[in-house]
């Protein structure tokens, strides 16, 4: 007789849709990275060259191939330019959550698994980056899967899952280069057991997955691949902020981590429990989180999304701490109150993406800010009745409602400002005779993506139609100037008035 489907599974299916797929293509590509990565993936799909990444026809070695393959496959499947970069990433995010539930349930218990999935799946960081066609979520999912599969080995030397962990680590290296190997250094806690990692059944799958693309790309492109990809975009990114100009203070990732964990931030304090050092699995998870935080803080270049691979470890630790509490009302109610972040963010999202959070306008009080009080009351009531999973699920539903509210409220503004899609619709009829005049790179890359080629600069190739952008303003399409009329003059023959046009 088939097993009864758990009620929580019925809840997670609509939550997954609302959090990861609702309004997924409502805005065009955003920022400088999403259109570039999507352009490379589309080029692979159309050219059939799945080895050398190319941007506007030129080799481009900023990132490895995994995201490009995902995007290229989506284009081959017939998805639109707005969905092809995002759907594979969203599917991977949801697939990882299913895997996350399985491994945490195997290592701990049913309740910890559900708590962990609901926490991780509704964090701002995870569900936010799962809807962008960038490399951070593919790295976090593959690296996080490998690290979680190492839990049985860290606890009691169980090597059954190490080959699968090696495959996922190989995919992580294909997602973002050597970075995951550095982030995986907490495996050194295994001590003498490290010899298990160099056995053929473990090292072989890792090399078989990760190395062929690197070797083939080097053979096709030579030393320039090593110099640009490995030295400039990996080593120099860590040591010098002059490479990509993203220097930040050392403490930058402390508030970023807290922001990524909204609304579950209070539960992070539960990670520091006395039994952490007595449980090798919790010690490993803690080292994964703290070492990653320290490593990223030491880097000269810092971007908020870099911290995403740390969230699975944080989610397990928070779920374990929550599971151990006799009464969690004082912890869950503040989490519910943090749902106020969603109505606050809704009117600020577009401006923050375009100009940065520090330059966006201050929020103005709205009645929707009071909605989290009702969620907190329900969560308090459910926890007081001993229904912790129901309380956490209610809070997760509140996150989904907040995410839907933000999307519905922000989409029109996002389409006007950070997304170049609306501007492209004006440019498209004149694409053969348009140039760009000092346009910010976020807009330039997006317009190029929709055009399918790099639009020329006006300084190099003047054209009648020009995309212009004044400092601090949104770019616009300038209509070609019409030659003005000269002052009227009388025909010498006395026939009539003869207007004539001249150029300025």
QUIFEN-V480031 format. One record per helix or strand of 2 or more residues. SS is the DSSP state (2 for helix, 1 for strand). FROM is the first residue (numbers start at 1). LEN is the number of residues. If there is no record, write none. Layout:
ss={SS;SS}
from={FROM;FROM}
len={LEN;LEN}
This chain:
ss={2;2;1;1;2;2;2;2;2;2;2;2;2;2;2;2;2;2;2;2;2;2;2;2;2;2;1;2;1;1;1;1}
from={7;31;54;58;66;84;110;124;135;151;162;179;200;223;252;265;274;280;304;329;340;349;357;367;388;421;434;441;465;476;489;497}
len={15;17;2;2;11;24;13;6;15;6;15;20;22;17;9;7;5;19;21;9;7;7;3;18;29;13;4;11;4;3;2;2}
